[in-house]
Amino acid sequence: MMPARLGLSVAVLSALLAGCSPSHEGGSASSGALVAPTGYYRAAPEAEGKPRECEKPPQPYTGSLNFPSKYEGSGKARDQLNRGAEQRYLKLTGDMREMEMGVNRMVGRYFKYGRPQEVDCAMDWLESWADAGALLNDEHNHTGMSVRKWTLGSLAGAYLQLKFSTSQPLKAHAAQSQKVEAWFGKLADKVVSDWNAYPKERSNNHNYWAAWSVMASAVALDRRDLFDWSVEQYRRGVDQITNDGYLPRELVRETRALSYHNYSIAPLLMVSAFAKANGLDLRGENDGAMLRLVKNVENGLRDPQKFQQKTGHEQADVDLQQSSRFAWLEPYCALYPCSQSTNAWRRSIEPLSTYRLGGDLTQLFSGQLP
């Protein structure tokens, strides 16, 4: 069977049945200060263990954001990996990934062990990049502006946990927080400018990830303009979903269509979760299209033949090997009344964490709060 080639566990495959139904109530965003979903207010435990020495942060990246695409030379489907281009990309963007993963690790350790030194180190790293004006270079290509929004989403997503925690870990970092938030604001403005200039007819998963990075920044900075832009991008994405639950701009990825549908739903669900926390229920948009999309992904993971028939191409499995690819299950099941079988799948692969969304989503959306 095709699902076995996707490398998913028996528990996952046996549980993959769609079974959620959304509420279709409307609503508009409240006019007060922007807030985060409930899990972001969790407190850290009492400090335990020996404090770590803070590592030196990666060199702030201030150069040109012109990077090769790993699909260089692949044609319009953009589904064939170029190993040489991928290696060049990984080398040029290594500092960004080290920064993203490092800050996420420190924030995660703070909420696991309660050591304030983890916050001290994370803020030192963020301050160093803020002081340097990292990633603000105006010279960029498509891959470069993608890296900018990915990095912002990772860092702002992790920072939100420190910002809203009832433990108030940023209380001792007021000056650093001011610098970091000013930098996030500049980055978010760049992301908005980058993707406003991108042709609307080519809008795809990149726009959804831009929406997530701007939403995370909006809530961290309490900026309604960024919040509204993120919601606009969400609506544009959901409006693309067809009556039978597909994203046309991801179907063109041919052998990677299922992978890119799976990849697309994570930022959309995060934007929806943050909007709902602020009184704006987006679940009914385009006649409940988000649910149609997620059900298609679930069914496709169980039986990739559905996507093969739709695209005319056998689906590649390389992007569906890690549980982090399914971290979207946490905001999904917080937004929708997920079925017993979907919850069984989710529980079988928890904890679900991805640095691109700011860390451990199991704790943020379904974990037991202290």
LINRAKA-V747435 format. One record per residue. SS is DSSP state (H for helix, E for strand, C for the rest). D_LAST is the distance of its C-alpha to the last C-alpha in Angstrom with 1 decimal. Layout:
((SS D_LAST) (SS D_LAST))
//
This chain:
((C 42.9) (H 41.6) (H 37.9) (H 38.4) (H 39.8) (C 36.6) (C 34.9) (C 32.2) (C 31.0) (H 32.5) (H 29.1) (H 28.8) (H 32.4) (H 32.4) (H 29.4) (C 30.8) (C 31.9) (C 31.3) (C 30.3) (C 28.4) (C 29.9) (C 28.7) (C 28.9) (C 31.9) (C 31.2) (C 32.2) (C 31.1) (C 31.1) (C 28.6) (C 27.7) (C 29.4) (C 26.6) (C 24.6) (C 23.2) (C 19.5) (C 17.3) (C 15.6) (H 12.3) (H 10.3) (H 11.9) (H 10.1) (C 6.7) (C 6.3) (C 7.7) (C 7.4) (C 10.5) (C 13.6) (C 15.3) (C 18.6) (C 21.7) (C 21.7) (C 23.6) (C 26.8) (C 26.5) (C 28.9) (C 31.5) (C 30.7) (C 32.9) (C 36.0) (C 35.4) (C 37.3) (C 39.8) (C 42.6) (C 43.9) (E 41.6) (C 44.3) (C 43.0) (C 44.5) (C 43.0) (C 42.4) (C 44.4) (C 47.3) (C 50.6) (C 48.9) (C 50.6) (C 49.2) (C 46.8) (C 45.0) (C 44.0) (C 45.9) (C 44.2) (C 46.4) (H 45.5) (H 47.3) (H 45.7) (H 42.2) (H 42.8) (H 44.0) (H 41.0) (H 38.6) (H 40.5) (H 40.6) (C 37.0) (H 35.5) (H 34.2) (H 32.3) (H 30.5) (H 29.8) (H 28.3) (H 26.1) (H 24.8) (H 24.5) (H 22.4) (H 20.1) (H 19.8) (H 19.0) (H 16.3) (H 14.8) (H 15.3) (H 13.6) (H 10.3) (H 11.0) (H 12.6) (C 11.8) (C 15.6) (H 17.1) (H 20.2) (H 18.9) (H 18.7) (H 22.1) (H 23.6) (H 22.3) (H 23.7) (H 26.9) (H 27.4) (H 26.9) (H 29.2) (H 31.9) (H 32.1) (H 32.0) (H 34.8) (H 36.9) (C 36.5) (C 35.6) (C 36.3) (C 38.2) (C 41.6) (C 43.6) (C 45.4) (E 43.7) (C 44.4) (H 42.3) (H 40.4) (H 39.8) (H 38.4) (H 36.1) (H 34.8) (H 34.2) (H 32.0) (H 30.1) (H 29.3) (H 28.3) (H 25.9) (H 24.3) (H 23.9) (H 23.0) (H 20.4) (H 18.7) (H 19.3) (H 17.7) (H 14.2) (H 15.3) (H 17.1) (H 14.5) (C 11.2) (C 10.4) (C 10.9) (C 14.4) (C 15.5) (C 18.8) (H 19.9) (H 21.9) (H 23.4) (H 25.1) (H 28.4) (H 27.1) (H 25.0) (H 28.1) (H 30.1) (H 27.6) (H 27.3) (H 31.0) (H 31.5) (H 29.1) (H 31.2) (H 34.4) (H 33.2) (H 32.1) (H 35.5) (H 37.2) (H 35.3) (H 36.4) (H 39.9) (H 40.0) (H 39.1) (H 41.1) (C 44.1) (C 43.4) (C 45.6) (H 43.9) (H 45.8) (H 44.2) (C 40.6) (C 38.3) (H 35.0) (H 35.4) (H 35.3) (H 32.1) (H 30.4) (H 32.0) (H 30.4) (H 26.9) (H 27.5) (H 28.9) (H 26.1) (H 23.4) (H 25.8) (H 26.5) (H 22.9) (H 22.4) (H 25.7) (C 25.8) (C 29.2) (H 30.3) (H 33.3) (H 31.2) (H 29.0) (H 32.3) (H 33.8) (H 30.9) (H 31.2) (H 34.9) (H 34.5) (H 32.2) (H 34.9) (H 37.6) (H 35.9) (H 35.2) (H 38.8) (C 40.0) (E 38.6) (C 41.6) (C 42.2) (C 41.7) (C 38.4) (C 39.4) (E 39.3) (H 42.9) (H 42.1) (H 40.1) (H 42.7) (C 45.2) (C 43.2) (H 45.1) (H 43.9) (H 40.4) (H 40.1) (H 37.4) (H 35.4) (H 35.7) (H 34.8) (H 31.6) (H 31.1) (H 31.8) (H 29.2) (H 26.1) (H 26.8) (H 28.1) (H 25.0) (H 22.8) (H 25.2) (H 25.2) (H 21.4) (H 21.5) (H 24.6) (H 23.1) (H 20.1) (C 23.1) (C 25.1) (C 27.3) (C 27.4) (C 29.3) (C 29.2) (C 32.7) (H 34.4) (H 37.6) (H 37.4) (H 34.0) (H 35.1) (H 31.7) (H 31.3) (H 34.8) (H 34.0) (H 30.8) (H 32.7) (H 35.5) (H 33.4) (H 31.9) (H 35.4) (H 36.8) (H 34.4) (H 35.6) (C 39.2) (C 40.1) (H 43.6) (H 42.6) (H 42.1) (H 45.2) (H 47.3) (H 46.0) (H 46.7) (C 49.5) (C 47.7) (C 45.8) (C 42.2) (C 41.0) (C 38.0) (H 37.2) (H 34.3) (H 32.6) (C 31.9) (C 28.3) (H 25.1) (H 24.1) (H 26.9) (H 25.0) (C 21.7) (H 23.0) (H 22.0) (H 18.4) (H 19.6) (H 22.5) (H 20.6) (H 18.4) (H 21.8) (C 23.9) (C 23.8) (C 24.3) (C 26.4) (H 25.5) (H 27.4) (H 25.7) (H 22.2) (H 23.8) (H 24.9) (H 21.6) (H 19.7) (H 22.6) (H 22.2) (C 18.5) (C 16.8) (C 18.7) (E 19.0) (E 21.8) (H 22.4) (H 24.7) (H 21.8) (C 19.6) (E 17.7) (E 15.2) (H 15.6) (H 13.9) (H 10.5) (H 11.8) (H 13.4) (C 12.4) (C 9.3) (C 6.5) (C 3.8) (C 0.0))
//
